[in-house]
Amino acid sequence: MTMKTAMHLPFVLLISLLLAGCNKGAPLPGGYAIFIPAGDDSMMLVNSKNEGVAGAALAQIGNSGALIFGEIRATPQRSAAAASQTPGFFILDSATGTIERGLSREDWLQKLKKAGLQGEPDLVYPGRKAPRK
């Protein structure tokens, strides 16, 4: 290895690590996006008509194929009428719009496994997921 190569190697490794850490994974399918209100910590999963599907306290999210899945935190302000804010884990089939909310972690993992996902699904902070509206 030349001296020049040896000097550049740490820089290349650092850039590679930074890019890997910024990876948001595959964008959400089916016209779904993350809505982040200005000046607010809440985040919501919305459909192509900008209708709230899951949130507003969306904690983590991931997707694989047509499935979008994640977790909604409980909030004191949660309106009983807002089904999209039901705390717990959720699974959305973006192809049909069918969503299951309020799942326990165990039920959620079992349903994801039944849908073909093996192991623990990759989830990210919703603000890191694309697309955003």
Contacts in CASP RR format, 6 or more apart in sequence:
PFRMAT RR
TARGET T0000
AUTHOR 0000-0000-0000
METHOD contacts of the structure
MODEL  1
MTMKTAMHLPFVLLISLLLAGCNKGAPLPGGYAIFIPAGDDSMMLVNSKN
EGVAGAALAQIGNSGALIFGEIRATPQRSAAAASQTPGFFILDSATGTIE
RGLSREDWLQKLKKAGLQGEPDLVYPGRKAPRK
1 9 0 8 1.000
22 128 0 8 1.000
24 124 0 8 1.000
24 128 0 8 1.000
24 129 0 8 1.000
24 130 0 8 1.000
25 122 0 8 1.000
25 124 0 8 1.000
25 129 0 8 1.000
26 63 0 8 1.000
26 64 0 8 1.000
26 65 0 8 1.000
27 129 0 8 1.000
27 130 0 8 1.000
27 131 0 8 1.000
28 34 0 8 1.000
28 45 0 8 1.000
28 61 0 8 1.000
28 63 0 8 1.000
28 68 0 8 1.000
28 94 0 8 1.000
28 129 0 8 1.000
28 130 0 8 1.000
28 131 0 8 1.000
29 63 0 8 1.000
29 65 0 8 1.000
29 66 0 8 1.000
29 68 0 8 1.000
29 94 0 8 1.000
29 95 0 8 1.000
30 48 0 8 1.000
30 66 0 8 1.000
30 94 0 8 1.000
30 95 0 8 1.000
31 47 0 8 1.000
31 48 0 8 1.000
31 94 0 8 1.000
31 131 0 8 1.000
32 45 0 8 1.000
32 46 0 8 1.000
32 47 0 8 1.000
32 48 0 8 1.000
32 53 0 8 1.000
32 68 0 8 1.000
32 92 0 8 1.000
32 94 0 8 1.000
33 45 0 8 1.000
33 46 0 8 1.000
33 130 0 8 1.000
33 131 0 8 1.000
33 132 0 8 1.000
33 133 0 8 1.000
34 43 0 8 1.000
34 44 0 8 1.000
34 45 0 8 1.000
34 46 0 8 1.000
34 58 0 8 1.000
34 61 0 8 1.000
34 126 0 8 1.000
34 127 0 8 1.000
34 129 0 8 1.000
34 130 0 8 1.000
34 131 0 8 1.000
34 132 0 8 1.000
34 133 0 8 1.000
35 43 0 8 1.000
35 44 0 8 1.000
35 45 0 8 1.000
35 46 0 8 1.000
35 50 0 8 1.000
35 52 0 8 1.000
35 132 0 8 1.000
35 133 0 8 1.000
36 42 0 8 1.000
36 43 0 8 1.000
36 126 0 8 1.000
36 127 0 8 1.000
36 132 0 8 1.000
36 133 0 8 1.000
42 55 0 8 1.000
42 56 0 8 1.000
42 57 0 8 1.000
42 58 0 8 1.000
43 55 0 8 1.000
43 56 0 8 1.000
43 57 0 8 1.000
43 58 0 8 1.000
43 126 0 8 1.000
43 127 0 8 1.000
44 52 0 8 1.000
44 53 0 8 1.000
44 54 0 8 1.000
44 55 0 8 1.000
44 56 0 8 1.000
44 58 0 8 1.000
44 84 0 8 1.000
45 52 0 8 1.000
45 53 0 8 1.000
45 54 0 8 1.000
45 55 0 8 1.000
45 58 0 8 1.000
45 61 0 8 1.000
45 68 0 8 1.000
45 92 0 8 1.000
45 126 0 8 1.000
46 52 0 8 1.000
46 53 0 8 1.000
46 133 0 8 1.000
47 53 0 8 1.000
47 97 0 8 1.000
50 133 0 8 1.000
52 84 0 8 1.000
53 84 0 8 1.000
53 92 0 8 1.000
53 99 0 8 1.000
54 70 0 8 1.000
54 72 0 8 1.000
54 84 0 8 1.000
54 90 0 8 1.000
54 92 0 8 1.000
54 99 0 8 1.000
54 101 0 8 1.000
55 72 0 8 1.000
55 84 0 8 1.000
55 85 0 8 1.000
56 75 0 8 1.000
56 84 0 8 1.000
56 85 0 8 1.000
57 72 0 8 1.000
57 73 0 8 1.000
57 74 0 8 1.000
57 75 0 8 1.000
57 78 0 8 1.000
57 85 0 8 1.000
57 87 0 8 1.000
58 70 0 8 1.000
58 71 0 8 1.000
58 72 0 8 1.000
58 73 0 8 1.000
58 126 0 8 1.000
59 70 0 8 1.000
59 71 0 8 1.000
59 72 0 8 1.000
59 73 0 8 1.000
59 126 0 8 1.000
60 70 0 8 1.000
60 71 0 8 1.000
60 123 0 8 1.000
60 124 0 8 1.000
60 125 0 8 1.000
60 126 0 8 1.000
61 68 0 8 1.000
61 69 0 8 1.000
61 70 0 8 1.000
61 71 0 8 1.000
61 123 0 8 1.000
61 124 0 8 1.000
61 126 0 8 1.000
61 129 0 8 1.000
62 68 0 8 1.000
62 69 0 8 1.000
62 70 0 8 1.000
62 121 0 8 1.000
62 122 0 8 1.000
62 123 0 8 1.000
62 124 0 8 1.000
62 129 0 8 1.000
63 69 0 8 1.000
63 94 0 8 1.000
64 117 0 8 1.000
64 121 0 8 1.000
66 93 0 8 1.000
66 94 0 8 1.000
66 95 0 8 1.000
67 91 0 8 1.000
67 92 0 8 1.000
67 93 0 8 1.000
67 94 0 8 1.000
67 112 0 8 1.000
67 115 0 8 1.000
67 117 0 8 1.000
68 91 0 8 1.000
68 92 0 8 1.000
68 94 0 8 1.000
69 89 0 8 1.000
69 90 0 8 1.000
69 91 0 8 1.000
69 92 0 8 1.000
69 108 0 8 1.000
69 112 0 8 1.000
69 121 0 8 1.000
69 123 0 8 1.000
70 89 0 8 1.000
70 90 0 8 1.000
70 91 0 8 1.000
70 108 0 8 1.000
70 121 0 8 1.000
70 123 0 8 1.000
71 88 0 8 1.000
71 89 0 8 1.000
71 90 0 8 1.000
71 123 0 8 1.000
72 85 0 8 1.000
72 86 0 8 1.000
72 87 0 8 1.000
72 88 0 8 1.000
72 89 0 8 1.000
72 90 0 8 1.000
72 101 0 8 1.000
72 102 0 8 1.000
73 87 0 8 1.000
73 88 0 8 1.000
74 87 0 8 1.000
74 88 0 8 1.000
75 85 0 8 1.000
75 87 0 8 1.000
78 85 0 8 1.000
78 87 0 8 1.000
79 85 0 8 1.000
83 101 0 8 1.000
84 101 0 8 1.000
86 101 0 8 1.000
86 102 0 8 1.000
87 102 0 8 1.000
88 101 0 8 1.000
88 102 0 8 1.000
88 103 0 8 1.000
88 104 0 8 1.000
88 108 0 8 1.000
89 102 0 8 1.000
89 103 0 8 1.000
89 104 0 8 1.000
89 105 0 8 1.000
89 107 0 8 1.000
89 108 0 8 1.000
90 99 0 8 1.000
90 100 0 8 1.000
90 101 0 8 1.000
90 102 0 8 1.000
90 103 0 8 1.000
90 108 0 8 1.000
91 99 0 8 1.000
91 100 0 8 1.000
91 103 0 8 1.000
91 108 0 8 1.000
91 111 0 8 1.000
91 112 0 8 1.000
91 115 0 8 1.000
92 98 0 8 1.000
92 99 0 8 1.000
92 100 0 8 1.000
93 99 0 8 1.000
100 111 0 8 1.000
103 111 0 8 1.000
109 119 0 8 1.000
109 120 0 8 1.000
112 121 0 8 1.000
113 119 0 8 1.000
END
